[in-house]
Amino acid sequence: METGVIDLASLDGAFDLQSTLESGQSYLWDRPDGRMYERDAAHGGDAWYQTVVPPLDGVSDESAVVRVRQTDGALEWESNLDAVPLLTHLLRLDDDLDAIVSEMPDEPLVRRAYEAYPGMRLVRDPPFGCLVSFICSAQMRVSRIFGMQSRLRETYGERVEFDGETYFAYPTPERLAEATEDELRDLSLGYRAPYVRRTAEMVATSEATPAEARGRDYEDARDFLTTFVGVGDKVADCVLLFSLDYLEAVPLDTWIRSAIEEHYPDCDRGNYADTSRAIRERLGGRYAGYTQTYVFHYLRSGGE
């Protein structure tokens, strides 16, 4: 087992692990204490988090178990390999958060959201797991979305032994494509079951992969992702923002539509595409997705 420490003072800007991983961005991490997504206003904790990371282009050719916690100005980690490149990638430790925050609009709602959750960063999840997670997200609370992904891992994911413990990797597209709709419904996926199965089949057969969205203009990338079954504009925006480095993406979910209605009514243009353009500009342009995530977590956790 390899271990190490990342000094958070070396980062450009603050960092908070709990709000980063428990703010509705990612459903691919877990807490060994069983308290993942137990409370909405997640911030400032020192719990351990764990995940099994698949090989990532340009980062690692190997699968890895990663455990990490934040304490005393540092990130402590344990893994079967050097986890610094993985954590830098997955938790966006390479972002200059100070510069990003400086470009957020100087408006009361945004200021309150950042002051409530300083150091929250976006995640950079593996594309397939992110895609399936958000296909499952429709009309669901974050705790239920997380539960679905946990059941998918435990039922279809590869068993991985590390440090005397058993972990489950996220299922491969090939494995999920072999599942029947009834089997997926038994895991409480409901009407999302055929969407997940068909999307997994598309990726497994190379009909399309979410990573193919990279390099396209933002709106073209969003349109490309909607070719996957069960993916509309909002889910596509989530995948772009939380996996594929489109930091301008603003998923128009219930909370952001509420923010538009109450705080930015001039941005409501009557359809997704035009409203998306307006709210992206209002929330800071190229980093609008960061602003959106702060506002989302703040409002979902009871802020006003």
N, C-alpha and C positions, 0 to 999 in steps of 0.2 A: 504493500500500500504506500502510495506517495501522499505527502501532506505539504501544506504550505500556507503562507499568509500574504494577502495583498493589502498593502498600506493604502487606505482610502485617501490619505493626504496627498498621494501621488496623482489622484484623478483631477481632471478639470471640472470642478464643481462637486456638489454634495452627492451622496449616495445613500439610499435607504432600501435594504433588501426586501423587507416585508411588504411595503407598499408596491414595490416593483413586481413582486410575484403574486400578490393577493389583491390586485386591483381590477381583475377581470380581463387582463391582457392574455394570460397564459393559463392553460389547464394541463400542462405537461410536467409540472413539478408536484411534489408531495411533501408533507411533513411527517416524519416518523412518529410524532406525538399524536397523529390523527386529527389535528385541529386546523387543517387547511380550509380556508374560507369559512371559518367559524364565526367571524365577526366582519362587519362591513368596513368600519373605519380602521383598516389595517395600516399600521405605521409604527416604526421604531422598535420592533421586537428583536429578540436574539435567538429565535428558534432555528433548528437545523432544517434545511430543505434538501431534497434529493431528486435526482432524475437520471434516466439512462439516455445518453446522447448518441444518436446514430453518427456514422461518418459524415463529416461536413466538408464540402468542397472548399479548399483553400485554408482549412482550419485543422482538420485531423482526418486521417485515413482509417482510424479505428473507432469502434464503439467504446463508450466509457460510462462508468458509473461515477457521478459527481455528487458529493455532499458538501454543503456550504452553510455557514452561518456568519452573522455580523455581530461583532462584539469589540468594544474598546477601540473604535476607529480603524478596524481592520475586517477583512473577510478571511475567515479560516476555512480551508478546504481540505477534503480527502478524496482520493480518486485512485484508479488503477493506472493512471498516467498523469503527466503534467497537465493540471487543469487550468492553468492561467490563460492560455489561448482560448480555451472553451468558454470560461467565465467572461473573459473580455468580449467575446463574440455574443454569447447568449444574453448577457446583462447590459450590453452596450456601455461597457466601462470605457470605451474609446471615444464616446461622445463628449464634446465640450459643453457640459450642461450649463455652465455660466453664460456662454455665448448664446445658447438656445433660449435661456430664460430672458436674456436681454432683448431678444426679438419678439417675445410674447407681447401682446397688446397690453398697455397700461390701463386696465379696466378693473372695476371693483370685483366682479365675479372671478376673474382670472387671478387677481392678487390674493383673494381669499383662498382659492383652491391651492395655489402654490404654497402659501403660508401654512396651510393645514397639512400638507404632505411634502415638505422639502426633501429633495434628494430622490424622489421617485423617477425612475427612468423607464423608457420603453424597453420591451424585450425584443429579442431577435430569435424567434422560435424556429425549429426545423419546419420547412414548408408543408410537408404532408400532414404532420400532426396538427399544425395550426389550421390547415384547411378543414380537416375533419372536425376538429373542435368547434369551429365556428359554423359549420353546417349543422351541428347539434345544438347551436346556441339559440335558435329561434324560439321566442316566447318562453325562455327558461331563465331562472335565477342562476347566478354564478355557481352556487353550491351544487345545483343539479347538473349543470354542464360538467363540472369537475367530476361528479359521481359517474356520469356516463363514460368519461375518458378513463377513469380508474377501472371500470368494469371491462372496457375494451382492452386495456393493457393486461389485466389479469386473465382474461379469457383467450386472447389471441396473440399476446406479446410473448417474445422469447424470454425464458427464465434466465436470469443472469446472477451468478453467485459472486459476492464480493464481501470480504471481511466477515465471513460467517453468516451473512444475511442473503436472502433471496430478493431480487428486484425483477421487475418486469419492464422490458423495453416496449415502446409504443409499437403497435402492430405494423408490419410492412404492408404496402398496398396489395401485394400478392396474397397475403394471408387474409386480409379483410375482403378481398374480392372472392375468396372461396367460401365465405360465410353466406348463409341463406338469410333472406329477409326475416323469416320467422326467428332464427337464432338471434339476429340483431334486435328484433323487437323484444325478445326475452330479456335483453339487457336494458330495457326501458327507453330505447331509441324512438319508439312509436313510429309516426309517419316519416321520420327522418331515415329510417332503416334502408329503404331502397335508394335514397340519395347517397348515403354513405357507401353502400355496396357498389353502385354504378360509378361513383367518382373514384373509388379504389380500383375498379376495373379499368377505368380510363388511364390512370397513372401506371398500373401494373403492365398494361399492354403498350405503353408509350403513345397512346392516342393523344394525350396531353399531360403535361406535368406543371404544377404551380410555378416552379422555378423558371419556366419559359416566359413568364410575365416580365422578368427582369430585363432591363434595357429598353423597354418600350416607354413611350410617353405615358404619363400617369393615367389619363382617361382611357387610353388604348389598353394599358395593362389591366385596368379595372374591367373593361369590356371582355378582354381575353379570359379572365378568371370566371366570368359568368357563363362560360361554356361548360363548366363543371355542373353536374346535376345537383340541384339544391342550393346553388350559389346565386344570390341576387347581388345588387349593388352594395348593400350594407356589408354582407359577409365578405365580398371581394375587397372592400376597403379595409376590413379587419385584417385580412391576410396580407394585403399590401403594407399595412402599417406595422403589424406585429411580427412580420417574418421577412419581408422582401425589401425593406429599406426605403419605402415611399413615405417619408416623414411628413409629407403634406396631406396625406389621406385623412379624411374626417368621416368615420362611420356615422351615419345618421340613424342612431338608435333612439329608443324612447327617451333617454336622458338628454341627449343632445337636441332632439326635437323640442323637448321641454325648455331647454335653455334658449333655443331660438325663439320660441313663443314668448317667453317671459323677458328675455334680455336683448335679443337681436331680431325683433320681428321684421325688420326691413330685409333680412336675409332669406325669408321664406318666399320662394319664387314659384311654389305650386308643383314642382316636380323635383325628383332627386338630383338630376344633373345640374340644373341651374341653382338650386338651393346649395348644393355641394360647392359649386364655384364661389358663391357669395360668402358662405360661412368660412371657407378656407381663407379667403382674403381677409375676412374680419378677424380670424384667429391667428394671423401671423404668416400666411403664405407658406414658405417652404418648411416651416416647423409647426404648421397648424395642427398636425396630428399629436404632437407633444402637448400643446395647449388643450386640445380636446380630451386627452387622457386625464390630465389634471382635473378638468371640469367634470368629466364623467365620474371619476372616483369621488370627488367632493360631493356632487349632487346625489349619487347613489348611496352615499354614507350619511345623508341627512343634512348636508349643507344647503344654504339658500343664497 
